[in-house]
Amino acid sequence: MNKVMTSMIAFGVGMAAYNVAQRNNMMSARNMRKIQKKVKRAIF
């Protein structure tokens, strides 16, 4: 249960950061893909 909650919170934070970064165009699409891979690996 705890693990699921933490991964969901981490995913929510990741999505929020992703949206902010997209809005600010801070990162390129390539960097976003790299980060998504890292996040997926961290969760699963």
Short mmCIF file of the C-alpha atoms (twelve columns), coordinates in Angstrom:
data_MODEL
# 
_entry.id   MODEL 
# 
loop_
_atom_site.group_PDB 
_atom_site.id 
_atom_site.type_symbol 
_atom_site.label_atom_id 
_atom_site.label_alt_id 
_atom_site.label_comp_id 
_atom_site.label_asym_id 
_atom_site.label_seq_id 
_atom_site.Cartn_x 
_atom_site.Cartn_y 
_atom_site.Cartn_z 
_atom_site.pdbx_PDB_model_num 
ATOM 1  C CA . MET A 1  0.000  0.000  0.000   1 
ATOM 2  C CA . ASN A 2  2.721  2.461  0.986   1 
ATOM 3  C CA . LYS A 3  4.755  1.690  -2.119  1 
ATOM 4  C CA . VAL A 4  1.730  2.341  -4.340  1 
ATOM 5  C CA . MET A 5  1.018  5.642  -2.591  1 
ATOM 6  C CA . THR A 6  4.618  6.836  -2.920  1 
ATOM 7  C CA . SER A 7  4.796  5.907  -6.596  1 
ATOM 8  C CA . MET A 8  1.470  7.675  -7.249  1 
ATOM 9  C CA . ILE A 9  2.684  10.814 -5.448  1 
ATOM 10 C CA . ALA A 10 6.003  10.683 -7.319  1 
ATOM 11 C CA . PHE A 11 4.110  10.264 -10.591 1 
ATOM 12 C CA . GLY A 12 1.866  13.244 -9.751  1 
ATOM 13 C CA . VAL A 13 4.873  15.412 -8.944  1 
ATOM 14 C CA . GLY A 14 6.556  14.258 -12.146 1 
ATOM 15 C CA . MET A 15 3.499  15.142 -14.201 1 
ATOM 16 C CA . ALA A 16 3.252  18.581 -12.582 1 
ATOM 17 C CA . ALA A 17 6.951  19.251 -13.251 1 
ATOM 18 C CA . TYR A 18 6.492  17.980 -16.821 1 
ATOM 19 C CA . ASN A 19 3.586  20.393 -17.413 1 
ATOM 20 C CA . VAL A 20 5.513  23.346 -15.957 1 
ATOM 21 C CA . ALA A 21 8.575  22.512 -18.056 1 
ATOM 22 C CA . GLN A 22 6.458  22.256 -21.207 1 
ATOM 23 C CA . ARG A 23 4.777  25.582 -20.513 1 
ATOM 24 C CA . ASN A 24 8.149  27.266 -19.930 1 
ATOM 25 C CA . ASN A 25 9.853  25.383 -22.779 1 
ATOM 26 C CA . MET A 26 12.731 24.773 -20.383 1 
ATOM 27 C CA . MET A 27 13.467 21.347 -21.758 1 
ATOM 28 C CA . SER A 28 13.497 19.824 -25.190 1 
ATOM 29 C CA . ALA A 29 11.339 16.837 -26.072 1 
ATOM 30 C CA . ARG A 30 14.460 14.669 -26.019 1 
ATOM 31 C CA . ASN A 31 15.224 15.537 -22.401 1 
ATOM 32 C CA . MET A 32 11.616 14.887 -21.457 1 
ATOM 33 C CA . ARG A 33 11.785 11.388 -22.926 1 
ATOM 34 C CA . LYS A 34 14.984 10.669 -20.982 1 
ATOM 35 C CA . ILE A 35 13.358 11.808 -17.742 1 
ATOM 36 C CA . GLN A 36 10.212 9.778  -18.419 1 
ATOM 37 C CA . LYS A 37 12.353 6.656  -18.850 1 
ATOM 38 C CA . LYS A 38 14.108 7.342  -15.540 1 
ATOM 39 C CA . VAL A 39 10.788 7.903  -13.771 1 
ATOM 40 C CA . LYS A 40 9.316  4.687  -15.186 1 
ATOM 41 C CA . ARG A 41 12.397 2.753  -14.091 1 
ATOM 42 C CA . ALA A 42 12.192 4.287  -10.606 1 
ATOM 43 C CA . ILE A 43 8.519  3.370  -10.232 1 
ATOM 44 C CA . PHE A 44 8.678  -0.112 -11.778 1 
# 
